[in-house]
Amino acid sequence: MNTPATQTAPTPSLTPEEKKAKLDQLISDLAGDLKPEVDKIEASPKTTKDHYGRYGAILTTVSGGNRNIIALALIKAGANENGVKSALAVFF
């Protein structure tokens, strides 16, 4: 018995500007979610240079390309930029 293929509506294409706006909104939303953790990290004694170990611990829970989005969100949330960049370099 043949089952007809389900058809989905075509996804509308986004302009580059719309894609950037959606990505910026996603990063801002994630930054808001990550802010309490970033505040705790930044207020804690540094056990690694610029807290790269703590930021690495967060980034290792995320896969591939999403890792860069989380890194940008961490920085937007107030994370030490050098610490986040060092975590990316050391752990990946």
Protein Blocks (a to p, Z undefined) as FASTA:
>chain_A
ZZddddddddddddfklmmmmmmmmmmmmmmmmmmmmmmmmmpccfbghhlmmmmmmmmm
pgcjlmmmmmmmmmmnopafklmmmmmmmmZZ
